[in-house]
């Protein structure tokens, strides 16, 4: 008989702890840092585009003028000034809301964690695109929610397939809490939900009593500057909107937000305070300074130009080097393209050969909760320069042929 003192710390953990697994993206991080290694794995923004001297001056000015405020505890909801500025940013995608509906968080990852914490009991179902963001899967698994995927095509989620999944889950007696979507330049696919489908998806979810959680870190990074209306703008009462400055400014500041109806926004604040007490005031004031005194729209345009050029280099290399039968998405914005290899090629096996060849990526299975994506992989083109992307794809193709 095992006594209490003989139990390991792992044995004493709550059941939910089993859902917290190492991120497949983080798992290859150390490998990507090896000399000579080309990384197609991490979706990092290209920060050298930022005017670092001006950013440094902004941060210095914040501490010099407002240091006693910046380094002190702050409101659990975030600063009123930043809440108002975020509303101005969201207007670019058709969202008209009040600052009091904005809960500021330490990145949109925290926003997703708060929403899931408030809404999901163990065994509840979250519907998500297939494939979907690996960090979201970690959150859902951590709160013991089940994930049901809806397949996508080049126009995003098919509303008819979404309806079928909802109907099937309800027929099986499942409780669906929300549909999680990245409608613009989806991570990992780079696919966007078409304008024609957005209203249908919103209408289906409202009719079925299913909330929508719209995660939109890439929406402003359309290569040609064309922006689609946020799903939140189509149904503010049933769509929770997650935003972030990580991709349009800098991820190290860890400033994101969630927009929700006021009754829920108050609960989000309480849940946030239980986790962090308050968002970083210093980071918020730096973002305030950036948005209010800098031409951040031109800065986003500079980001777009870099990512568009790198995406083209990646797609050209895929066309030049990939084995026959390989397919990939053609993004019009964001950080990623999604590669599908011929059936029977397991990208988990390809990864080892690729590392030997000096290139690293994230296998497709990381982006599914149900073990799918075995012959798929994500390529991130946001950070490496064009010549490295070309060489990285060439090395990847060689590794595929060796498996």
C-alpha positions as CSV (number, residue, x, y, z in Angstrom):
1,X,0.0,0.0,0.0
2,X,1.3,3.4,-1.0
3,X,1.4,6.0,1.8
4,X,1.0,9.7,1.4
5,X,4.7,10.3,2.1
6,X,5.6,7.9,-0.8
7,X,3.6,9.9,-3.4
8,X,5.7,12.1,-5.7
9,X,4.8,15.7,-6.2
10,X,3.5,14.9,-9.6
11,X,1.1,12.3,-8.1
12,X,-0.3,15.1,-5.8
13,X,-1.1,17.5,-8.6
14,X,-4.7,18.3,-9.6
15,X,-6.1,16.4,-12.6
16,X,-6.0,19.6,-14.7
17,X,-2.2,19.6,-14.4
18,X,-2.0,16.9,-17.0
19,X,-3.3,19.4,-19.6
20,X,-0.2,21.6,-19.2
21,X,2.2,20.2,-21.7
22,X,5.4,21.8,-23.1
23,X,4.7,24.0,-26.1
24,X,5.9,22.4,-29.4
25,X,7.0,25.8,-30.5
26,X,9.0,26.4,-27.3
27,X,10.4,22.9,-27.5
28,X,12.3,23.8,-30.7
29,X,13.4,27.2,-29.4
30,X,16.8,26.0,-28.1
31,X,17.4,24.1,-31.3
32,X,16.7,27.2,-33.3
33,X,19.4,29.1,-31.5
34,X,22.2,26.7,-32.6
35,X,24.8,28.3,-34.8
36,X,24.0,27.9,-38.5
37,X,20.4,26.8,-37.8
38,X,17.6,28.5,-39.9
39,X,14.4,28.8,-38.0
40,X,11.1,28.6,-39.8
41,X,9.4,27.8,-36.4
42,X,8.8,30.9,-34.3
43,X,6.2,33.6,-35.2
44,X,8.3,36.5,-34.0
45,X,7.7,40.1,-35.2
46,X,10.7,41.7,-36.9
47,X,11.6,44.3,-34.3
48,X,14.5,45.8,-36.2
49,X,11.9,47.7,-38.2
50,X,11.1,49.7,-35.0
51,X,13.0,53.0,-34.5
52,X,14.7,51.9,-31.3
53,X,16.2,55.3,-30.3
54,X,12.7,56.8,-30.4
55,X,11.2,53.9,-28.4
56,X,14.0,54.3,-25.9
57,X,13.3,58.0,-25.6
58,X,9.6,57.3,-25.1
59,X,10.3,54.8,-22.3
60,X,12.8,57.1,-20.6
61,X,10.3,60.0,-20.8
62,X,7.6,57.9,-19.2
63,X,9.8,57.0,-16.2
64,X,11.2,60.6,-15.9
65,X,7.8,62.3,-16.0
66,X,5.5,59.6,-14.6
67,X,7.8,57.3,-12.8
68,X,5.8,57.3,-9.5
69,X,2.7,56.2,-11.4
70,X,4.5,53.9,-13.9
71,X,6.3,51.9,-11.2
72,X,3.3,51.7,-8.8
73,X,0.2,49.4,-8.7
74,X,-2.5,50.4,-11.0
75,X,-6.1,49.7,-11.9
76,X,-7.1,46.0,-12.4
77,X,-8.9,47.0,-15.6
78,X,-5.9,49.0,-17.1
79,X,-5.4,52.7,-17.5
80,X,-8.3,54.7,-18.8
81,X,-6.1,56.5,-21.3
82,X,-5.0,53.2,-22.9
83,X,-8.5,51.8,-22.9
84,X,-9.6,54.8,-24.9
85,X,-6.6,54.5,-27.3
86,X,-7.4,50.8,-27.9
87,X,-10.9,51.8,-28.9
88,X,-9.3,54.1,-31.6
89,X,-7.2,51.2,-32.8
90,X,-10.1,48.9,-33.1
91,X,-12.1,51.4,-35.1
92,X,-9.9,50.5,-38.1
93,X,-11.7,47.2,-38.2
94,X,-15.2,48.6,-37.6
95,X,-15.4,48.1,-33.8
96,X,-17.3,50.8,-32.0
97,X,-17.2,50.3,-28.3
98,X,-16.7,52.2,-25.0
99,X,-13.4,52.2,-23.0
100,X,-15.2,50.6,-20.1
101,X,-15.8,47.5,-22.1
102,X,-12.0,47.0,-22.6
103,X,-10.1,44.8,-20.1
104,X,-6.3,45.2,-20.5
105,X,-4.3,42.0,-20.0
106,X,-0.7,40.8,-20.1
107,X,-1.0,39.9,-23.8
108,X,-4.0,38.3,-25.5
109,X,-2.8,34.9,-24.3
110,X,-3.8,36.0,-20.8
111,X,-7.1,37.3,-22.2
112,X,-7.9,33.9,-23.6
113,X,-7.0,32.2,-20.3
114,X,-9.4,34.5,-18.5
115,X,-12.3,33.9,-20.8
116,X,-11.7,30.1,-20.7
117,X,-11.4,30.2,-16.9
118,X,-14.7,32.0,-16.6
119,X,-16.7,29.9,-19.0
120,X,-15.4,26.4,-19.2
121,X,-16.1,23.6,-16.7
122,X,-14.3,20.2,-17.1
123,X,-15.9,18.4,-20.0
124,X,-17.3,21.4,-21.8
125,X,-16.5,21.8,-25.5
126,X,-14.7,24.5,-27.3
127,X,-15.0,24.5,-31.1
128,X,-11.9,25.6,-32.9
129,X,-10.6,25.8,-36.4
130,X,-8.6,22.9,-37.5
131,X,-5.7,23.5,-37.3
132,X,-5.6,26.2,-34.6
133,X,-3.2,28.2,-32.4
134,X,-1.1,25.8,-30.3
135,X,-1.2,28.2,-27.3
136,X,-5.0,28.1,-27.3
137,X,-5.0,24.3,-27.2
138,X,-2.8,24.5,-24.1
139,X,-5.3,26.8,-22.4
140,X,-8.3,24.6,-23.2
141,X,-6.5,21.5,-22.1
142,X,-5.4,23.1,-18.9
143,X,-9.0,23.8,-18.0
144,X,-10.1,20.3,-19.0
145,X,-12.2,21.5,-21.9
146,X,-12.6,19.2,-24.9
147,X,-11.8,20.6,-28.4
148,X,-13.8,19.9,-31.5
149,X,-12.2,21.0,-34.7
150,X,-13.9,22.5,-37.8
151,X,-11.9,22.1,-41.0
152,X,-11.1,25.1,-43.2
153,X,-10.7,25.7,-46.8
154,X,-9.1,28.7,-48.6
155,X,-12.0,30.9,-47.4
156,X,-11.7,29.9,-43.8
157,X,-14.3,27.9,-41.8
158,X,-17.2,26.6,-43.9
159,X,-20.4,27.7,-42.1
160,X,-22.2,24.5,-43.1
161,X,-19.4,22.4,-41.5
162,X,-19.6,24.6,-38.4
163,X,-23.4,24.0,-38.2
164,X,-22.9,20.3,-38.6
165,X,-20.3,20.2,-35.8
166,X,-22.6,22.2,-33.5
167,X,-25.6,20.0,-34.3
168,X,-23.5,16.8,-33.7
169,X,-22.2,17.9,-30.4
170,X,-25.6,18.9,-29.1
171,X,-27.1,15.6,-30.3
172,X,-24.4,13.9,-28.3
173,X,-25.4,15.8,-25.2
174,X,-22.3,18.0,-25.1
175,X,-22.2,21.5,-23.7
176,X,-20.6,24.0,-26.1
177,X,-19.2,27.1,-24.5
178,X,-17.7,29.0,-27.4
179,X,-16.3,28.9,-30.9
180,X,-12.6,30.0,-30.9
181,X,-11.5,31.6,-34.1
182,X,-8.5,33.5,-35.6
183,X,-10.4,35.0,-38.6
184,X,-7.5,37.0,-40.0
185,X,-4.3,35.3,-41.3
186,X,-4.9,32.3,-39.0
187,X,-2.1,30.9,-36.9
188,X,-0.9,28.4,-38.2
189,X,-2.4,28.5,-41.8
190,X,-2.3,32.2,-42.8
191,X,-6.0,31.7,-44.0
192,X,-8.6,34.4,-43.5
193,X,-12.3,34.0,-43.1
194,X,-14.0,35.5,-46.2
195,X,-16.2,38.5,-45.9
196,X,-19.2,36.5,-47.2
197,X,-18.8,33.9,-44.5
198,X,-18.3,36.1,-41.5
199,X,-22.0,37.1,-41.1
200,X,-23.1,33.5,-41.5
201,X,-20.8,32.3,-38.9
202,X,-21.9,35.0,-36.5
203,X,-25.6,34.2,-37.2
204,X,-25.2,30.5,-36.7
205,X,-23.5,30.9,-33.4
206,X,-26.0,33.4,-32.1
207,X,-28.9,31.1,-33.2
208,X,-27.3,28.1,-31.5
209,X,-26.4,29.9,-28.3
210,X,-22.7,29.6,-28.8
211,X,-20.4,32.5,-27.9
212,X,-17.6,33.5,-30.3
213,X,-14.1,34.3,-29.1
214,X,-12.4,36.2,-31.8
215,X,-8.6,36.3,-31.5
216,X,-7.1,38.9,-33.8
217,X,-3.4,39.6,-33.3
218,X,-2.7,39.8,-37.1
219,X,-5.7,41.7,-38.5
220,X,-3.9,45.0,-39.2
221,X,-1.0,43.2,-41.0
222,X,-2.7,42.7,-44.3
223,X,0.0,43.0,-47.0
224,X,-2.0,45.5,-49.1
225,X,-3.6,47.3,-46.2
226,X,-7.1,46.0,-46.9
227,X,-8.9,45.3,-43.6
228,X,-11.9,43.1,-43.1
229,X,-14.6,44.0,-40.5
230,X,-14.0,42.3,-37.1
231,X,-16.6,39.7,-36.2
232,X,-17.2,41.7,-33.0
233,X,-18.5,44.6,-35.1
234,X,-21.1,42.3,-36.6
235,X,-22.4,41.1,-33.2
236,X,-20.9,42.9,-30.2
237,X,-23.1,41.1,-27.6
238,X,-22.1,37.6,-28.6
239,X,-18.5,38.0,-29.8
240,X,-15.6,38.5,-27.4
241,X,-12.7,40.2,-29.0
242,X,-9.1,39.6,-28.1
243,X,-6.5,42.1,-29.3
244,X,-2.7,42.5,-28.8
245,X,0.1,44.9,-29.4
246,X,2.5,42.0,-29.6
247,X,2.4,41.8,-33.4
248,X,1.7,45.4,-34.3
249,X,4.2,46.9,-31.8
250,X,6.3,44.7,-29.5
251,X,5.6,41.4,-27.7
252,X,8.0,42.1,-24.8
253,X,5.7,44.8,-23.4
254,X,3.0,42.1,-22.9
255,X,0.0,44.3,-23.5
256,X,-3.2,42.9,-24.8
257,X,-6.9,43.2,-24.2
258,X,-10.3,41.7,-24.3
259,X,-13.6,43.4,-25.2
260,X,-16.7,41.9,-23.6
261,X,-20.2,43.1,-22.6
262,X,-20.0,45.1,-19.4
263,X,-21.4,42.4,-17.1
264,X,-18.7,39.9,-18.2
265,X,-16.0,42.6,-18.3
266,X,-16.3,43.1,-14.6
267,X,-15.9,39.4,-14.0
268,X,-12.8,39.4,-16.3
269,X,-11.3,42.1,-14.1
270,X,-11.9,40.1,-11.0
271,X,-10.3,37.1,-12.6
272,X,-7.4,39.1,-13.8
273,X,-6.8,40.7,-10.4
274,X,-6.7,37.2,-8.9
275,X,-3.9,36.4,-11.3
276,X,-1.7,39.5,-11.7
277,X,-3.4,42.1,-9.4
278,X,-3.0,44.6,-12.3
279,X,-1.5,44.8,-15.8
280,X,2.0,46.4,-15.9
281,X,1.5,50.1,-15.6
282,X,4.9,50.8,-17.1
283,X,4.2,48.8,-20.2
284,X,0.8,50.4,-20.6
285,X,2.2,54.0,-20.3
286,X,4.9,53.1,-22.9
287,X,2.2,51.9,-25.3
288,X,0.1,55.0,-24.5
289,X,3.1,57.2,-25.5
290,X,3.6,55.2,-28.6
291,X,0.0,55.4,-29.9
292,X,-0.6,59.0,-28.9
293,X,2.7,60.6,-30.0
294,X,4.1,58.4,-32.8
295,X,2.8,57.6,-36.3
296,X,2.0,54.0,-35.5
297,X,0.0,53.5,-38.7
298,X,3.1,54.2,-40.7
299,X,5.0,51.8,-38.5
300,X,2.4,49.0,-39.2
301,X,2.8,49.8,-42.9
302,X,6.6,49.2,-42.5
303,X,5.9,45.9,-40.9
304,X,3.5,44.9,-43.7
305,X,6.1,45.6,-46.4
306,X,8.7,43.4,-44.6
307,X,6.3,40.5,-44.1
308,X,4.9,40.7,-47.7
309,X,8.4,40.5,-49.1
310,X,9.3,37.6,-46.9
311,X,6.1,35.8,-47.6
312,X,6.8,36.1,-51.4
313,X,10.3,34.7,-50.9
314,X,8.9,31.8,-49.0
315,X,6.2,30.9,-51.5
316,X,8.7,31.3,-54.4
317,X,11.1,28.9,-52.6
318,X,8.3,26.4,-52.0
319,X,7.4,26.4,-55.7
320,X,11.1,25.9,-56.6
321,X,12.1,23.2,-54.2
322,X,9.2,21.2,-52.7
323,X,8.6,17.7,-53.8
324,X,5.8,17.1,-56.3
325,X,2.4,16.8,-54.6
326,X,3.2,19.3,-51.9
327,X,0.6,22.0,-51.3
328,X,0.7,25.3,-49.3
329,X,-1.5,28.2,-48.5
330,X,-1.1,31.7,-50.0
331,X,-1.4,34.2,-47.2
332,X,-2.4,37.8,-47.9
333,X,-1.1,39.0,-44.5
334,X,0.3,37.8,-41.2
335,X,3.2,35.6,-40.4
336,X,2.6,32.0,-41.6
337,X,2.0,29.6,-44.4
338,X,0.8,26.0,-44.0
339,X,2.4,23.2,-45.9
340,X,0.7,19.9,-46.7
341,X,3.0,17.1,-47.8
342,X,2.0,14.0,-49.8
343,X,0.1,11.4,-47.8
344,X,2.4,9.0,-45.8
345,X,5.0,11.6,-45.0
346,X,5.0,12.2,-41.2
347,X,6.4,15.7,-40.4
348,X,7.4,14.5,-36.9
349,X,9.9,12.2,-38.7
350,X,10.9,15.0,-41.1
351,X,11.8,17.3,-38.2
352,X,14.8,15.2,-37.1
353,X,16.1,15.1,-40.6
354,X,15.5,18.8,-41.0
355,X,17.5,19.6,-37.9
356,X,20.4,17.6,-39.2
357,X,20.1,19.7,-42.4
358,X,20.2,22.9,-40.4
359,X,16.5,24.0,-40.4
360,X,13.7,23.8,-37.9
361,X,9.9,24.1,-38.1
362,X,6.8,23.1,-36.1
363,X,5.1,19.9,-37.2
364,X,1.4,20.1,-38.0
365,X,0.2,17.7,-35.3
366,X,1.0,20.5,-32.7
367,X,-1.9,22.5,-34.0
368,X,-4.6,19.8,-33.5
369,X,-6.2,18.4,-30.4
370,X,-7.2,15.2,-32.1
371,X,-3.8,14.0,-33.5
372,X,-4.5,15.4,-37.0
373,X,-2.0,17.1,-39.2
374,X,0.6,14.4,-39.4
375,X,1.6,15.3,-43.0
376,X,1.5,19.0,-42.4
377,X,3.8,21.7,-41.0
378,X,3.8,25.5,-40.3
379,X,6.4,27.8,-41.8
380,X,6.8,31.2,-40.1
381,X,8.3,33.8,-42.5
382,X,8.1,36.9,-40.3
383,X,11.6,37.0,-38.8
384,X,14.2,35.5,-41.0
385,X,15.5,37.6,-44.0
386,X,14.6,36.5,-47.5
387,X,17.8,34.7,-48.3
388,X,17.6,32.6,-45.1
389,X,14.0,31.8,-45.9
390,X,14.9,30.6,-49.4
391,X,17.8,28.5,-48.0
392,X,15.6,27.2,-45.2
393,X,12.9,25.9,-47.5
394,X,15.6,24.4,-49.7
395,X,17.1,22.5,-46.7
396,X,13.6,21.5,-45.7
397,X,12.8,20.0,-49.1
398,X,16.0,18.1,-49.0
399,X,15.1,16.7,-45.6
400,X,11.7,15.6,-46.8
401,X,13.2,13.7,-49.7
402,X,15.5,11.9,-47.3
403,X,12.7,10.6,-45.1
